[in-house]
Amino acid sequence: MSTQSEERTEGLVRDAVGGDPEAFSRLFHRIRGRLEVWISLRMGPLLRKRLSPDDVLQETLLEAHRSLARFHDQGSGSFQRWVY
């Protein structure tokens, strides 16, 4: 990821922590596809009987939104790692 993308990510995180719902939406949109694949690969058959990957994705989004103020930037890709 380029420095310019990281700067935008940092700005989006800052804006989202400040209460901008559009900023959080754009942040989540950036990682949604990869996160969805990661969740699908991690869910075992027993869990899949009770929940869909979309359910886990939605819960992840809600928890990330609630916890965003606790995110601490630690360089390139840290937002994605934090959400995972």
C-alpha positions as semicolon CSV with decimal commas, in nm:
position;residue;x (nm);y (nm);z (nm)
1;M;0,000;0,000;0,000
2;S;0,138;0,339;-0,086
3;T;0,213;0,618;0,157
4;Q;-0,062;0,825;-0,003
5;S;-0,317;0,547;0,064
6;E;-0,194;0,518;0,423
7;E;-0,231;0,891;0,474
8;R;-0,586;0,869;0,350
9;T;-0,649;0,572;0,580
10;E;-0,511;0,764;0,876
11;G;-0,732;1,060;0,788
12;L;-1,036;0,837;0,751
13;V;-0,968;0,676;1,090
14;R;-0,930;1,019;1,248
15;D;-1,256;1,137;1,088
16;A;-1,439;0,817;1,184
17;V;-1,325;0,847;1,546
18;G;-1,454;1,204;1,530
19;G;-1,799;1,071;1,446
20;D;-1,805;1,081;1,064
21;P;-2,010;0,775;0,956
22;E;-1,907;0,818;0,592
23;A;-1,540;0,791;0,687
24;F;-1,602;0,462;0,869
25;S;-1,805;0,333;0,576
26;R;-1,517;0,408;0,336
27;L;-1,265;0,243;0,570
28;F;-1,470;-0,072;0,598
29;H;-1,539;-0,079;0,224
30;R;-1,162;-0,090;0,164
31;I;-1,117;-0,415;0,355
32;R;-1,460;-0,578;0,323
33;G;-1,377;-0,819;0,039
34;R;-1,059;-0,952;0,196
35;L;-1,221;-0,970;0,539
36;E;-1,513;-1,167;0,400
37;V;-1,276;-1,422;0,244
38;W;-1,072;-1,443;0,565
39;I;-1,385;-1,506;0,773
40;S;-1,508;-1,772;0,529
41;L;-1,176;-1,955;0,544
42;R;-1,164;-1,944;0,924
43;M;-1,517;-2,068;0,993
44;G;-1,539;-2,439;1,060
45;P;-1,835;-2,658;0,961
46;L;-1,994;-2,654;1,309
47;L;-1,993;-2,275;1,323
48;R;-2,129;-2,254;0,968
49;K;-2,433;-2,454;1,082
50;R;-2,517;-2,175;1,327
51;L;-2,391;-1,862;1,149
52;S;-2,323;-1,743;0,798
53;P;-2,002;-1,560;0,704
54;D;-2,222;-1,253;0,645
55;D;-2,343;-1,269;1,008
56;V;-1,982;-1,272;1,132
57;L;-1,890;-0,991;0,891
58;Q;-2,175;-0,775;1,020
59;E;-2,085;-0,840;1,384
60;T;-1,724;-0,755;1,304
61;L;-1,834;-0,426;1,149
62;L;-2,044;-0,338;1,453
63;E;-1,767;-0,425;1,699
64;A;-1,508;-0,230;1,498
65;H;-1,739;0,071;1,493
66;R;-1,794;0,053;1,869
67;S;-1,422;0,010;1,939
68;L;-1,274;0,250;1,683
69;A;-1,163;0,501;1,946
70;R;-0,929;0,231;2,085
71;F;-0,750;0,181;1,753
72;H;-0,385;0,290;1,761
73;D;-0,214;0,336;1,427
74;Q;0,100;0,126;1,407
75;G;0,198;0,184;1,048
76;S;0,104;0,043;0,713
77;G;-0,185;-0,204;0,724
78;S;-0,247;-0,163;1,096
79;F;-0,616;-0,078;1,052
80;Q;-0,676;-0,395;0,854
81;R;-0,483;-0,606;1,107
82;W;-0,679;-0,448;1,392
83;V;-1,013;-0,529;1,232
84;Y;-0,907;-0,888;1,160
